[in-house]
Amino acid sequence: MRTVSEVDPRFLKIMAANLTYWTTVVRAHEEPAYSQLDPERENLRQGVAFGLAHPDTWEAAVQLLMALMDYLESRGGWHTWSPWLEKALATCPAEQPHWRGKLACRLGFFYRLDGRYTEALALHREACQIAEGIGDHAEVGWATLGMADEYYYLHDQVEAEHHARSALRAFEAAGVTGPRVRAAYSLLGMLATERGEYAQAEVAYQEALSPAWGADPVRKRVQNLMNRTIALRYAGRLAEAHTCIEEIFALLPKISSALMQMEAQNLAGFVYFAEQDWAAAEQAFRAMDAGYLRRFGHVSLLAEQANNLGNVALKYQAFGAAAEQLAYAAGLFRELKDDINLGNTLGDWGTACLGLGNPAQACALWGEALAVLQKYPDHAWASHRRQAIQVTYEKLGCPAPTE
């Protein structure tokens, strides 16, 4: 077997040219055509793997990785590609800090999509420090926005908002518009929604969706519309929520993303449930492909589907089916360390157990739910669920929950 140093330089030159060619091909594809790249995914992976193993082709491989980021996000492929970003970061030459910063930032993004928030935060912090050191305001904004997202998922609202606004200032300094600015405003809307400040959330979402910010890729617009729909649903503005959903489903064919299709079905069911249209809600939730979600590791959406089907079963007083779905959802939320959704599901599972004639188990589940949810007093929905569970808990005469 040849060592790295023994590879024919002419072959390395050909490989570098091949990687550059594929970078051009990938960049030429816009989202509606991303599916055309699927048959080439293994060839692309092999090309990146070879390129990263040789100093003469390393940069060409990294440029291809950068070009693939939107495609991998759209097609839900970050699970299998994160190791190549890790490899690129580990082999980044010390004299190329700009590449190290970019790689840390993009890998942090993939980690966040996987729910690895603490690791993602550390990578985005490193990326921000590198970008500040070389005076790259656009990368500072991107990394800072990454930190804002991680703080949001770690339930640190103060730091999340501080970093979101810092990202906006960095984008302004760099003259950046388009999706990144929109994402910062969308995050501010999500934070306002968590606090129950729905009017403030609407102001932020109007900015996120404003034509004033230029480029508005279809997938990013759908994501922002989804976030706005959640706020409208919590605010009780269901007609407007339906208008958003209609736009979402009208845009989805332009994306051809199975994952976003299921996210939209989940959201539609969420709104139907608020309207007490249990049949329509169940149909929307069952339209999600659980096999796909399991196969590609989208555990959070799988957990939400199970929780929502369990809640529909509760409305039909099908307590056995409800308990089965909710127990499954609770296990997934535990795996994800998603306390707020876990507390909510435990509360509903307790209701199912009570319906099955097991008040002792109901009390135990409600007690655990209260202990979990009380950790998030600034989260409006968590507080609402805690108060509702507390009323039921006391009405049934359950023992005082353990702190």
Phi, psi and chi 1 to 4 in degrees:
 res  aa     phi    psi   chi1   chi2   chi3   chi4
   1 MET       -  137.7  175.6 -179.3  -75.4      -
   2 ARG   -77.1  144.4  -72.4 -174.1  172.3 -173.1
   3 THR   -83.6  171.1   65.1      -      -      -
   4 VAL   -56.3  -41.8  170.5      -      -      -
   5 SER   -70.7  -19.2   60.5      -      -      -
   6 GLU   -91.9   -4.7  -66.7  173.3  -26.7      -
   7 VAL   -65.9  133.9  176.1      -      -      -
   8 ASP   -57.4  122.6 -170.4  -30.1      -      -
   9 PRO   -55.8  -31.2  -24.4   34.2      -      -
  10 ARG   -66.9  -37.9  -68.7  171.4  -63.5 -179.1
  11 PHE   -65.8  -40.8 -179.9   71.1      -      -
  12 LEU   -61.5  -37.7  -69.3  174.4      -      -
  13 LYS   -65.2  -39.8 -172.4  173.9 -178.4  179.1
  14 ILE   -65.4  -43.1  -68.7  170.0      -      -
  15 MET   -63.3  -41.5  -78.0  -58.4  -57.8      -
  16 ALA   -61.6  -41.9      -      -      -      -
  17 ALA   -65.2  -37.5      -      -      -      -
  18 ASN   -65.3  -42.9 -171.5   51.5      -      -
  19 LEU   -63.3  -41.0  -70.6  165.6      -      -
  20 THR   -64.7  -39.1  -60.2      -      -      -
  21 TYR   -60.0  -47.4  163.7   76.7      -      -
  22 TRP   -68.3  -30.5  -82.8  108.7      -      -
  23 THR   -61.1  -43.4  -61.2      -      -      -
  24 THR   -63.6  -42.3  -57.4      -      -      -
  25 VAL   -62.3  -46.9  169.7      -      -      -
  26 VAL   -62.8  -44.1  170.3      -      -      -
  27 ARG   -65.3  -25.9  -74.6  176.2  176.5  162.5
  28 ALA   -75.7  -16.7      -      -      -      -
  29 HIS   -86.4  126.8  -79.3   71.5      -      -
  30 GLU   -96.4  168.1  -63.3 -175.4   -4.6      -
  31 GLU   -51.7  -45.0 -174.8  131.5   24.6      -
  32 PRO   -58.3  -22.0  -25.1   35.3      -      -
  33 ALA  -102.9    8.5      -      -      -      -
  34 TYR   -59.1  -32.6  -82.7  168.4      -      -
  35 SER   -59.7  -24.4   59.7      -      -      -
  36 GLN   -66.8  -20.2  -63.4  174.1   10.9      -
  37 LEU   -84.2  -15.2  -65.8  171.4      -      -
  38 ASP   -55.8  -45.0  -70.3  -12.0      -      -
  39 PRO   -63.8  -18.6  -21.8   34.4      -      -
  40 GLU   -95.6    2.1  -57.4  -65.9  -19.9      -
  41 ARG   -59.5  -43.5 -169.8  178.6  -62.4 -174.1
  42 GLU   -68.0  -39.6 -178.5   57.2   23.3      -
  43 ASN   -62.8  -40.3  -70.5  -27.9      -      -
  44 LEU   -63.7  -42.1  -69.0  166.6      -      -
  45 ARG   -62.1  -44.5 -173.1 -163.7   65.5   77.4
  46 GLN   -64.2  -38.3  -69.5  179.5    5.3      -
  47 GLY   -63.9  -43.7      -      -      -      -
  48 VAL   -64.0  -42.9  167.1      -      -      -
  49 ALA   -59.4  -45.9      -      -      -      -
  50 PHE   -65.4  -46.2  179.4   91.1      -      -
  51 GLY   -60.1  -38.6      -      -      -      -
  52 LEU   -70.8  -19.6  -67.8  176.9      -      -
  53 ALA   -84.0   -5.7      -      -      -      -
  54 HIS  -131.2  127.4  -59.8  -87.2      -      -
  55 PRO   -54.8  -34.9  -25.0   34.1      -      -
  56 ASP   -72.5  -18.9  -69.0  -15.5      -      -
  57 THR  -117.3    0.6   54.4      -      -      -
  58 TRP   -58.6  -49.8 -177.3   88.2      -      -
  59 GLU   -65.2  -38.7 -172.1  163.9    4.8      -
  60 ALA   -63.3  -37.3      -      -      -      -
  61 ALA   -66.7  -40.4      -      -      -      -
  62 VAL   -66.1  -39.8  168.0      -      -      -
  63 GLN   -62.0  -37.4  -72.0  172.7  -23.0      -
  64 LEU   -66.8  -41.6  178.3   53.7      -      -
  65 LEU   -57.7  -45.1  -91.0  175.5      -      -
  66 MET   -61.2  -41.1  -66.0  -68.2  106.8      -
  67 ALA   -65.9  -28.6      -      -      -      -
  68 LEU   -82.0   -8.8  -76.3  164.6      -      -
  69 MET   -57.2  -50.8  -70.2  -64.2  -64.7      -
  70 ASP   -63.4  -41.0  -77.3  -16.9      -      -
  71 TYR   -59.6  -47.2  162.1   74.3      -      -
  72 LEU   -66.2  -36.8  -65.8  171.3      -      -
  73 GLU   -65.0  -46.1  179.7 -170.1   -2.8      -
  74 SER   -63.2  -40.6  175.9      -      -      -
  75 ARG   -92.5    5.7  -53.5  -60.3  -75.7  171.8
  76 GLY    68.5   31.9      -      -      -      -
  77 GLY  -101.5   14.9      -      -      -      -
  78 TRP   -70.1  -25.5   57.8   84.0      -      -
  79 HIS   -59.7  -45.2  -58.1  -74.5      -      -
  80 THR   -84.8  -12.0   54.5      -      -      -
  81 TRP  -105.0  -14.1  -79.6   77.0      -      -
  82 SER   -54.8  -39.5  -70.9      -      -      -
  83 PRO   -58.6  -28.5  -26.4   35.6      -      -
  84 TRP   -78.5  -31.9  -60.0  109.3      -      -
  85 LEU   -67.2  -39.3  -82.1  167.5      -      -
  86 GLU   -61.2  -42.7  -67.8  168.7  -11.3      -
  87 LYS   -63.1  -43.5  174.9   71.9  171.7  177.4
  88 ALA   -62.6  -41.3      -      -      -      -
  89 LEU   -65.8  -40.9 -174.7   61.6      -      -
  90 ALA   -68.4  -26.6      -      -      -      -
  91 THR  -104.8    8.7   56.3      -      -      -
  92 CYS   -65.5  126.9 -178.4      -      -      -
  93 PRO   -62.1  141.1  -21.1   32.9      -      -
  94 ALA   -59.4  -29.2      -      -      -      -
  95 GLU   -82.1    6.7   64.5  -87.9   14.9      -
  96 GLN  -124.8   64.0  -60.9 -159.6   51.7      -
  97 PRO   -62.8  -27.7   23.6  -35.0      -      -
  98 HIS   -63.2  -35.7   67.5  -72.1      -      -
  99 TRP   -72.5  -37.3  -84.4  128.2      -      -
 100 ARG   -61.9  -42.3  179.5  168.3 -175.4   83.7
 101 GLY   -62.8  -45.3      -      -      -      -
 102 LYS   -63.6  -43.1  -72.2  176.8 -176.8  -70.5
 103 LEU   -65.6  -42.4  -72.6  165.0      -      -
 104 ALA   -61.2  -40.6      -      -      -      -
 105 CYS   -65.4  -46.6 -171.7      -      -      -
 106 ARG   -70.3  -37.8  -54.3  -38.3 -177.5 -100.6
 107 LEU   -64.6  -39.3 -179.9   58.1      -      -
 108 GLY   -58.8  -37.9      -      -      -      -
 109 PHE   -62.4  -45.1  175.0   62.5      -      -
 110 PHE   -65.3  -39.6  -84.3    6.3      -      -
 111 TYR   -60.6  -40.7  -81.6    1.4      -      -
 112 ARG   -63.7  -41.4 -175.3  172.9   74.3 -109.1
 113 LEU   -60.1  -27.5  -69.1  177.0      -      -
 114 ASP   -88.7    0.6 -107.3  -11.2      -      -
 115 GLY    80.9   13.8      -      -      -      -
 116 ARG   -93.8   69.2  -61.5  164.8   64.6  177.7
 117 TYR   -69.5  -40.9  -55.8  127.3      -      -
 118 THR   -65.7  -42.7  -57.4      -      -      -
 119 GLU   -66.2  -39.5  -65.7  165.9  -87.6      -
 120 ALA   -62.9  -41.5      -      -      -      -
 121 LEU   -61.2  -43.0 -179.8   61.3      -      -
 122 ALA   -62.8  -40.8      -      -      -      -
 123 LEU   -67.3  -41.7  -77.0  168.4      -      -
 124 HIS   -68.7  -32.9  -79.9  134.1      -      -
 125 ARG   -64.9  -43.3 -173.7  175.2  -71.3  121.8
 126 GLU   -62.7  -44.1  178.0 -174.1   -1.7      -
 127 ALA   -61.5  -38.9      -      -      -      -
 128 CYS   -65.6  -42.8 -174.7      -      -      -
 129 GLN   -62.6  -41.1  -69.7  171.0  -12.9      -
 130 ILE   -65.6  -45.7  -68.6  171.3      -      -
 131 ALA   -62.5  -39.8      -      -      -      -
 132 GLU   -64.1  -38.6  -72.9  175.1  -20.6      -
 133 GLY   -66.0  -30.4      -      -      -      -
 134 ILE  -103.4    3.9   61.3  178.5      -      -
 135 GLY    72.4   30.0      -      -      -      -
 136 ASP   -96.3   92.7 -171.5  -24.7      -      -
 137 HIS   -64.4  -35.3  -66.4  -65.7      -      -
 138 ALA   -63.1  -43.5      -      -      -      -
 139 GLU   -70.4  -32.9  -76.2  -67.3  -41.4      -
 140 VAL   -58.9  -45.2  167.9      -      -      -
 141 GLY   -62.7  -43.8      -      -      -      -
 142 TRP   -62.7  -47.7 -164.6  -30.9      -      -
 143 ALA   -66.7  -38.6      -      -      -      -
 144 THR   -65.9  -39.3  -57.5      -      -      -
 145 LEU   -64.4  -36.6 -179.1   57.6      -      -
 146 GLY   -59.4  -45.4      -      -      -      -
 147 MET   -62.0  -39.1  -73.3 -169.6  -78.2      -
 148 ALA   -59.4  -43.0      -      -      -      -
 149 ASP   -63.4  -43.6  -76.5  -35.5      -      -
 150 GLU   -63.9  -43.3  -84.0   96.5   60.3      -
 151 TYR   -61.0  -35.8  -79.4  121.0      -      -
 152 TYR   -60.8  -47.9  169.3   80.5      -      -
 153 TYR   -73.9  -19.4  -72.8  110.0      -      -
 154 LEU   -90.2    6.3  -69.3  167.8      -      -
 155 HIS    63.6   34.7  -55.8  -66.7      -      -
 156 ASP  -107.8   87.5 -170.7  -26.4      -      -
 157 GLN   -65.4  -37.2  -67.8 -171.5    1.5      -
 158 VAL   -62.7  -50.5  173.5      -      -      -
 159 GLU   -67.3  -36.1  -72.9  -63.8  -31.0      -
 160 ALA   -62.0  -46.7      -      -      -      -
 161 GLU   -68.2  -40.9  179.9  151.3   -2.3      -
 162 HIS   -58.1  -45.5  167.5   72.1      -      -
 163 HIS   -73.3  -33.7  -78.8   78.7      -      -
 164 ALA   -62.4  -43.0      -      -      -      -
 165 ARG   -72.0  -32.9  -64.2 -166.5 -176.8  -79.4
 166 SER   -65.4  -38.0  -66.0      -      -      -
 167 ALA   -63.2  -41.9      -      -      -      -
 168 LEU   -61.2  -39.7  -76.5  170.9      -      -
 169 ARG   -65.5  -39.7  -70.8 -167.7  -66.7  -88.6
 170 ALA   -66.3  -41.0      -      -      -      -
 171 PHE   -62.7  -40.5  -69.7  145.9      -      -
 172 GLU   -62.6  -42.5 -176.8  178.6    5.9      -
 173 ALA   -63.8  -31.9      -      -      -      -
 174 ALA   -90.6   -4.8      -      -      -      -
 175 GLY    72.7   24.0      -      -      -      -
 176 VAL   -83.2  134.7  170.3      -      -      -
 177 THR  -126.4 -156.5   57.9      -      -      -
 178 GLY    75.5 -151.4      -      -      -      -
 179 PRO   -59.3  -34.0  -23.2   32.8      -      -
 180 ARG   -68.8  -41.7  -61.3 -176.7 -153.6  175.3
 181 VAL   -63.6  -43.3  173.1      -      -      -
 182 ARG   -59.7  -40.4  -64.8  177.6 -174.6  -80.2
 183 ALA   -63.7  -37.1      -      -      -      -
 184 ALA   -64.6  -44.0      -      -      -      -
 185 TYR   -66.4  -37.4  -80.3  113.2      -      -
 186 SER   -62.5  -39.7 -168.1      -      -      -
 187 LEU   -64.2  -39.8  178.5   56.7      -      -
 188 LEU   -61.0  -35.8  -69.3  173.4      -      -
 189 GLY   -65.7  -39.8      -      -      -      -
 190 MET   -64.0  -39.8  -66.9  162.1   67.4      -
 191 LEU   -65.7  -42.6  -72.6  162.1      -      -
 192 ALA   -63.5  -38.2      -      -      -      -
 193 THR   -61.7  -43.0  -60.3      -      -      -
 194 GLU   -58.2  -36.2  -84.9 -155.0   -1.2      -
 195 ARG   -82.4   -4.6  -63.8 -169.4  -64.2  -95.0
 196 GLY    79.3   16.3      -      -      -      -
 197 GLU   -96.7   77.5  -62.3  170.0   -6.2      -
 198 TYR   -73.3  -31.1  -57.6  119.1      -      -
 199 ALA   -65.6  -42.0      -      -      -      -
 200 GLN   -65.8  -38.0 -175.0  175.1  -27.5      -
 201 ALA   -61.2  -41.7      -      -      -      -
 202 GLU   -63.8  -38.3 -179.8   62.9   11.6      -
 203 VAL   -60.1  -44.1  170.6      -      -      -
 204 ALA   -65.3  -41.3      -      -      -      -
 205 TYR   -69.6  -32.7  -73.0  128.4      -      -
 206 GLN   -62.8  -37.6  -69.8  -63.0  -23.6      -
 207 GLU   -66.7  -43.4  -78.8  -72.1  -12.0      -
 208 ALA   -61.2  -31.1      -      -      -      -
 209 LEU  -101.9    2.8  -65.3  162.2      -      -
 210 SER   -67.8  140.4  169.3      -      -      -
 211 PRO   -68.3  -10.7   23.8  -33.3      -      -
 212 ALA   -64.0  -20.4      -      -      -      -
 213 TRP   -94.6   10.6  -62.3  113.2      -      -
 214 GLY    76.9 -133.4      -      -      -      -
 215 ALA   -49.6  132.1      -      -      -      -
 216 ASP  -138.3   76.5 -166.9    9.1      -      -
 217 PRO   -54.6  145.9  -24.0   34.1      -      -
 218 VAL   -56.5  -47.3  174.8      -      -      -
 219 ARG   -61.4  -40.8  177.5  163.3   42.2   88.9
 220 LYS   -68.3  -36.7  -61.6  -60.5 -176.0 -179.0
 221 ARG   -64.0  -41.9 -178.1  168.6 -176.0   83.1
 222 VAL   -60.4  -43.5  168.0      -      -      -
 223 GLN   -60.2  -43.6  -71.2  171.5  -20.1      -
 224 ASN   -67.1  -37.7  -70.6  -25.9      -      -
 225 LEU   -65.2  -36.8  -75.0  167.1      -      -
 226 MET   -63.0  -45.5  -74.3 -179.9  172.7      -
 227 ASN   -61.2  -42.0  -68.6  -22.5      -      -
 228 ARG   -65.0  -38.7 -176.5 -176.0  176.8 -139.2
 229 THR   -59.2  -41.0  -57.7      -      -      -
 230 ILE   -60.7  -44.7  -66.9  169.2      -      -
 231 ALA   -63.5  -42.4      -      -      -      -
 232 LEU   -63.9  -38.9  -69.3  170.1      -      -
 233 ARG   -63.5  -46.5 -172.8  -89.3 -170.9 -151.7
 234 TYR   -65.2  -30.7  -79.4  129.1      -      -
 235 ALA   -78.4   -6.7      -      -      -      -
 236 GLY    80.7   12.2      -      -      -      -
 237 ARG   -93.8   70.4  -63.8  162.4   60.5  179.3
 238 LEU   -72.4  -33.2  -60.6 -178.7      -      -
 239 ALA   -63.1  -42.0      -      -      -      -
 240 GLU   -68.2  -35.0  -67.8  169.1   89.6      -
 241 ALA   -61.6  -41.2      -      -      -      -
 242 HIS   -64.0  -37.8  -89.1  -64.3      -      -
 243 THR   -60.5  -42.3  -60.5      -      -      -
 244 CYS   -62.7  -43.5  -79.5      -      -      -
 245 ILE   -63.5  -39.1  -70.7  173.2      -      -
 246 GLU   -60.8  -42.2  -72.1  170.5    7.0      -
 247 GLU   -65.7  -39.7 -177.3  177.2   -6.7      -
 248 ILE   -58.5  -49.9  -71.8  167.3      -      -
 249 PHE   -68.5  -27.5  -82.7  101.6      -      -
 250 ALA   -70.4  -30.2      -      -      -      -
 251 LEU   -85.7  -25.1  -68.5  171.9      -      -
 252 LEU   -56.6  -38.8  -76.5  173.1      -      -
 253 PRO   -60.2  -22.3  -25.6   35.6      -      -
 254 LYS   -79.3   -9.4  -60.3  178.5 -178.4  179.7
 255 ILE  -104.4  -39.9  -53.7  173.0      -      -
 256 SER    56.9   50.7 -174.4      -      -      -
 257 SER  -116.9  114.1  168.0      -      -      -
 258 ALA   -61.5  -38.1      -      -      -      -
 259 LEU   -64.4  -46.7 -179.7   59.8      -      -
 260 MET   -69.5  -30.2  -66.9 -160.1   78.1      -
 261 GLN   -59.8  -42.4  178.6   72.5   36.1      -
 262 MET   -72.8  -35.7  -76.9 -177.2  -88.6      -
 263 GLU   -61.1  -38.8  -70.6  174.0  -19.6      -
 264 ALA   -68.4  -39.7      -      -      -      -
 265 GLN   -62.6  -41.8  -69.8  -67.9  155.7      -
 266 ASN   -61.4  -42.4 -169.9   51.0      -      -
 267 LEU   -67.4  -41.5 -173.5   59.3      -      -
 268 ALA   -61.1  -43.2      -      -      -      -
 269 GLY   -61.9  -36.7      -      -      -      -
 270 PHE   -58.8  -42.1 -176.9   59.0      -      -
 271 VAL   -74.4  -42.4  175.6      -      -      -
 272 TYR   -59.1  -39.2  -74.9  130.2      -      -
 273 PHE   -62.1  -40.4 -166.5   89.9      -      -
 274 ALA   -63.4  -27.8      -      -      -      -
 275 GLU   -86.7    1.5  -65.2  174.9  -37.9      -
 276 GLN    63.7   27.8  -58.8 -176.2   21.8      -
 277 ASP   -96.3   81.6 -171.6  -17.4      -      -
 278 TRP   -64.3  -37.9  -42.5  130.7      -      -
 279 ALA   -64.3  -45.6      -      -      -      -
 280 ALA   -65.7  -38.1      -      -      -      -
 281 ALA   -62.8  -46.8      -      -      -      -
 282 GLU   -62.0  -42.5 -178.6  176.4   13.0      -
 283 GLN   -59.7  -42.3 -176.9  179.2    9.5      -
 284 ALA   -64.8  -44.0      -      -      -      -
 285 PHE   -66.6  -39.5  -63.2  139.5      -      -
 286 ARG   -73.1  -16.6  -68.7 -161.5 -177.8  -80.9
 287 ALA   -71.2  -13.1      -      -      -      -
 288 MET   -76.8  137.4  -59.8  162.6   64.9      -
 289 ASP   -89.1   96.3 -175.0  -13.7      -      -
 290 ALA   -62.4  -34.3      -      -      -      -
 291 GLY   -61.8  -42.4      -      -      -      -
 292 TYR   -62.3  -44.7  172.9   94.7      -      -
 293 LEU   -62.8  -41.0  -64.4  173.6      -      -
 294 ARG   -67.7  -42.6  -79.1 -168.7  -68.3  -90.8
 295 ARG   -62.6  -38.6 -173.5  162.6   62.7 -107.7
 296 PHE  -102.3    9.2  -69.8  100.8      -      -
 297 GLY    74.8   26.6      -      -      -      -
 298 HIS   -88.8   72.3  -61.0  -60.5      -      -
 299 VAL   -68.0  -38.7  179.4      -      -      -
 300 SER   -61.2  -46.3 -179.4      -      -      -
 301 LEU   -68.4  -34.3 -163.4   54.6      -      -
 302 LEU   -62.8  -41.5 -171.7   64.4      -      -
 303 ALA   -65.7  -40.7      -      -      -      -
 304 GLU   -64.1  -40.6  -72.2 -176.7   38.1      -
 305 GLN   -59.9  -48.2 -179.3 -164.9   34.3      -
 306 ALA   -62.3  -43.3      -      -      -      -
 307 ASN   -59.8  -44.5  173.3   79.1      -      -
 308 ASN   -69.5  -39.0  -66.2  -23.2      -      -
 309 LEU   -65.7  -35.6  -73.9  171.2      -      -
 310 GLY   -62.8  -39.2      -      -      -      -
 311 ASN   -69.2  -36.3  -87.0  -82.0      -      -
 312 VAL   -63.6  -42.9  170.2      -      -      -
 313 ALA   -60.9  -37.1      -      -      -      -
 314 LEU   -59.9  -41.1  -83.0 -179.5      -      -
 315 LYS   -64.4  -29.8  -65.4  -58.6 -179.8 -177.8
 316 TYR   -87.4    2.0  -71.0  132.3      -      -
 317 GLN    58.2   29.3  -62.8 -171.5  -11.4      -
 318 ALA   -89.3   76.0      -      -      -      -
 319 PHE   -67.8  -33.8  -62.2  118.0      -      -
 320 GLY   -64.9  -47.1      -      -      -      -
 321 ALA   -63.8  -39.0      -      -      -      -
 322 ALA   -63.0  -45.7      -      -      -      -
 323 ALA   -62.0  -39.4      -      -      -      -
 324 GLU   -63.2  -47.5 -178.3  179.2   -4.5      -
 325 GLN   -65.6  -42.8  -69.3  -79.5    3.6      -
 326 LEU   -71.0  -34.8  -66.9  164.5      -      -
 327 ALA   -64.2  -41.1      -      -      -      -
 328 TYR   -63.7  -45.7  177.7   52.1      -      -
 329 ALA   -61.4  -42.4      -      -      -      -
 330 ALA   -60.8  -40.6      -      -      -      -
 331 GLY   -62.6  -39.5      -      -      -      -
 332 LEU   -69.0  -42.0  -65.9  176.5      -      -
 333 PHE   -65.6  -33.1  -75.4  132.8      -      -
 334 ARG   -63.0  -45.1  -75.2 -171.4 -158.3  -79.6
 335 GLU   -58.3  -37.8  177.3 -175.2  -30.3      -
 336 LEU   -81.6   -9.7  -67.6  164.7      -      -
 337 LYS    58.3   37.3  -63.4 -178.4  173.7   58.4
 338 ASP   -95.4   85.8 -174.9  -17.4      -      -
 339 ASP   -59.8  -44.5  -82.1   -8.5      -      -
 340 ILE   -65.6  -47.1  -68.6  176.4      -      -
 341 ASN   -67.8  -33.5  -82.2  -49.3      -      -
 342 LEU   -62.1  -47.7  172.4   61.0      -      -
 343 GLY   -59.5  -42.1      -      -      -      -
 344 ASN   -61.3  -46.1  171.4   62.0      -      -
 345 THR   -67.6  -39.6  -62.4      -      -      -
 346 LEU   -59.5  -39.2  -70.1  170.2      -      -
 347 GLY   -61.1  -44.7      -      -      -      -
 348 ASP   -69.7  -37.8  -66.3  -33.7      -      -
 349 TRP   -61.5  -39.4 -174.8    9.4      -      -
 350 GLY   -59.8  -40.3      -      -      -      -
 351 THR   -62.8  -40.8  -59.6      -      -      -
 352 ALA   -63.3  -41.5      -      -      -      -
 353 CYS   -64.0  -39.2  -70.6      -      -      -
 354 LEU   -62.3  -42.1 -175.8   64.0      -      -
 355 GLY   -62.9  -27.1      -      -      -      -
 356 LEU   -86.3    3.2  -70.3  169.3      -      -
 357 GLY    82.4   29.8      -      -      -      -
 358 ASN  -124.9   73.7 -167.1  -19.2      -      -
 359 PRO   -65.1  -29.0   22.2  -32.7      -      -
 360 ALA   -64.5  -44.7      -      -      -      -
 361 GLN   -68.0  -35.4 -173.6  177.3    4.6      -
 362 ALA   -60.4  -45.7      -      -      -      -
 363 CYS   -61.7  -41.0  -77.1      -      -      -
 364 ALA   -63.5  -42.6      -      -      -      -
 365 LEU   -68.8  -41.9  -69.5  167.6      -      -
 366 TRP   -64.2  -39.9  -71.0  -25.7      -      -
 367 GLY   -61.1  -41.9      -      -      -      -
 368 GLU   -66.3  -40.1 -175.3 -179.1   -3.3      -
 369 ALA   -60.2  -44.0      -      -      -      -
 370 LEU   -63.5  -41.8  -68.5  171.1      -      -
 371 ALA   -63.2  -35.8      -      -      -      -
 372 VAL   -74.0  -48.0  168.8      -      -      -
 373 LEU   -72.0  -26.5  -67.8  171.9      -      -
 374 GLN   -68.1  -10.5   70.3 -179.5    0.1      -
 375 LYS   -76.8   -7.7  -65.3 -171.6  -71.2 -174.2
 376 TYR  -126.9   65.3  -55.9   96.9      -      -
 377 PRO   -67.2  -21.2   25.9  -35.3      -      -
 378 ASP   -92.2    0.1  -63.2  -33.2      -      -
 379 HIS   -95.9  113.2 -167.1  -69.5      -      -
 380 ALA   -59.2  -47.5      -      -      -      -
 381 TRP   -68.4  -39.5 -179.1   65.4      -      -
 382 ALA   -62.1  -41.0      -      -      -      -
 383 SER   -65.0  -40.8  -64.8      -      -      -
 384 HIS   -62.1  -45.0  168.7   76.5      -      -
 385 ARG   -66.0  -40.9  -73.8  -65.4  -69.0  137.0
 386 ARG   -60.8  -44.3  178.2  176.3   53.8   78.8
 387 GLN   -63.9  -40.9  -68.8  163.9    9.9      -
 388 ALA   -65.3  -42.8      -      -      -      -
 389 ILE   -66.7  -37.7  -65.8  168.5      -      -
 390 GLN   -60.2  -42.2 -176.6   73.6   47.5      -
 391 VAL   -60.2  -47.5  168.7      -      -      -
 392 THR   -65.3  -40.7  -53.2      -      -      -
 393 TYR   -58.5  -47.5 -169.0   87.2      -      -
 394 GLU   -71.9  -36.4  -66.7  174.3   -5.2      -
 395 LYS   -62.9  -35.6 -176.0  176.5 -179.8  179.7
 396 LEU   -80.5   -9.3 -165.1   62.7      -      -
 397 GLY    76.0   33.0      -      -      -      -
 398 CYS   -69.8  155.3  -64.4      -      -      -
 399 PRO   -66.7  157.7   23.5  -34.6      -      -
 400 ALA   -59.4  131.9      -      -      -      -
 401 PRO   -65.7  149.9   25.0  -33.4      -      -
 402 THR   -74.3  132.3  -56.9      -      -      -
 403 GLU   -69.1      -  -67.3  -65.0  -31.7      -
